[in-house]
Amino acid sequence: MNMNLITNQIITDWKPHYPSLFGNHSLALTHNLAASSLFTDEALARLIEKSPREGYHVNYSQKTPGNPPKRREGEIKGLSGLEVLDTVRNGNIWVNITAPAKVDSAYGDLLDTIYAEFEERVPGFKSYKRNLTILISSPNVSVKYHSDVPGQSLWQVRGTKKLYVYPASKPFISQPALEKLILGQLRETDMPYEPWYDDYAQVHMLEAGKMLHWPLNGPHRVVNENMLNVSFTTEHWTNELRKHYAVNYANGFLRSKLGMNKLSQQVTGASYLAKLATAAAVKFTPLNPQKQKVYKVDFQVDPKAPEGVRDIEGYSFSK
Ligand SMILES: [Fe+2]
């Protein structure tokens, strides 16, 4: 093995049997990024200040036990990055920097290095359309039960959070719910959830220096411990993930537009090829609802307001 890989590895506890688990089961790993200069207060403050409007979200959810209610969308104006960080530290909000690589290529380099390492270690794993987003969140903040469309990992850099991961099958995610999610007809956070689902969840205490990669579309929710949390997500596509996406996209389309039922999830054969063609045709027509999302902003981050949230007159932006 290349000596460089051994000494500079990001994942520090990789084992020979992990390739068989990667993507098929939740895999909790240890990484060396908790001490990285890319996630200090100064680095995060700079990212907050330099991110354009379409490069961040700031959200608020009322504090309730269990699954939180719908989140609100806010804006950052007239504050330094360090002031925003202090507001997150003392308030009840989370900031998601969605395109840090566009502000500083070092985050893009990190993303490439991470995936190069996995591709080196997992035979046949070849990823593309990768993305890295940074989450800076208040003590005790929760993220509602949801599934994501691409392959997902969550990396904990500072603080501790509890991550609940549920099986990627019904009843935790139904076939129609998955299709709606892929068609963009279901907001990620509007998935049906019952408290008893927790009895079937894998619960991971993600401490700084830990990460988790879980199976495609696996529902999950997150609860921060009582301190500022800094995490990042990585997401990716592979040919295999894209096949599942195409089949579910076409099935969702056939089911919702043509009232067809009894649709198979097979990714080979004639019906699969017909579905691929359907997915390709539909995606490039105005029927595709995933083109633009509209966000309604109704608060501004304010260090002096309760929970760091000051109500403002609502307005919308789309991206
Ligand atoms: Fe997620």
Boltz pocket constraint, residues with backbone or C-beta under 6 A from the ligand:
constraints:
  - pocket:
      binder: B
      contacts: [[A, 146], [A, 147], [A, 148], [A, 152], [A, 220]]
      max_distance: 6.0
